[in-house]
Amino acid sequence: MLHKFEFDGQKIVLDVHSGTVHLVDELAWELLDVYGREKEEEIIGKFRGRYKPADVLEALDEIKELEREGRLFSPDSCRGEDSLAGQGVVKSLCLHLAHSCNLRCRYCFAGQGRFGGADELMPVEVGRAALDFLIARSGGRKHLEVDFFGGEPLLNFAVLKELVDYGRRLGREKGKEFKFTLTTNALLLDGEIAGFLNRENISVVLSLDGRREVHDAMRPAPGGNGSYDLALARIKSFVDSRAGKNYYIRGTYTRRNLDFCEDVLHLAGLGFEHISVEPVVAPAEADYSLRDEDLPLLFAQYERLAGELLRFRQAGRAVSFFHFNIDLEGGPCLPKRLSGCGAGSEYLAVAPNGDLYPCHQFVGRKKYLMGNVTCGRFDTALAGLFRKAHIYSKEGCAACWAKFHCSGGCHANAEMFNGSIFKPHRRECLLIRKRLECAIYFKLMEALSQKEARHPAPGRPESNAF
């Protein structure tokens, strides 16, 4: 399977099943549409008058060679391996330390952090039981991940500290290693907390939507005042305290800032170099919800962003945009290529009372309650259903060129919009495909710039697997 697209005057071809990217000229671009479908003499006749027969034959020979090498028209070697899409081992937990929040974000899928219930903080006993559960369900996997989430998890900082300590001790005892991550709005991120996070090498995701007017419109404090100034001050101080490493600025764009590229550039202009700005997930009736009619503008924003980030690189600044960070050489492991984040099987969320759900976006949806860590109950049948939700079982995925990078999309979005984890949300698919094209272009241009001295000029299909 090939995916051909043009970007900023460049003709780019992705061989889907090998992951090889080719930069080609006009002749090769056209030949790829007829190669293998028509005889060589017919192809030469079809192109006569526009290309010399010798050039056509040379290009065909190069296409044949790349096909023999498995870099063009490669077979799908993953089909039939769908049993590897999750092996019943849990490797990651999202601990909801707080179903409470000190902000009132208008787009919050968690209902201002309460997930449809009352304010609640996770007791340390529940957190310990969750880590015990993870150890017990992790099988032979050594490296485990825990994300402290909410609501606002720093409202329960004392428990967070105890759980990090418990996890370190438990890991040493059981021969496991925990990687801890915190997702926070940063309003409580003072020097004491920053010091602890730095000492414990905890990765931190910091919520900041971009420009002040954009952030304050969607992320007000309980009294209605904006939160931008305090959040920015705390975030800058924290990022400086760890020398600009091991963090991500995470924003959300809505229908109110379809020009979200400006927000990414604003964040980069503030000195941040690890940025992610995500499309909002919201009910269709919400006035800030994205619509299909917005897609052309959003596509243009991603294209503009790719160009702007290349200019940053050329100026010596490595600003990283999460959705453009793809590995075209190694790529993800096979299970992740088939089923993505592993929600519902490898990755689970734990509510403050110990209830288990497929991921943080399913919390509170009783249909998807999977058990409770305090009693060890776990719905293996529901976990099995999620393991079956992969690119060869989801509607339309097997024939999609983006399948190995998208991995079937978000289960929660599919269920929210289509009522089934097996039916991906169409608008999400279209946005992902555009982001991937931009990411491929970005990686290709970056690599060509770095290797310009020894790279031949664009011409015949050239093996540029990065």
GITABEL-V181587 format. One record per helix or strand of 3 or more residues. SS is the DSSP state (2 for helix, 1 for strand). FROM is the first residue (numbers start at 1). TO is the last residue. Records with the same first field share a line. If there is no record, write none. Layout:
# GITABEL-V181587
SS = FROM-TO  FROM-TO
This chain:
# GITABEL-V181587
1 = 2-7  10-15  20-24  92-96  143-149  177-184  203-207  247-253  274-279  347-350  355-357  462-464
2 = 26-34  40-47  53-68  82-84  124-137  153-174  191-199  212-218  228-241  255-257  261-269  292-314  322-324  334-339  360-362  366-368  380-387  403-406  411-418  426-450
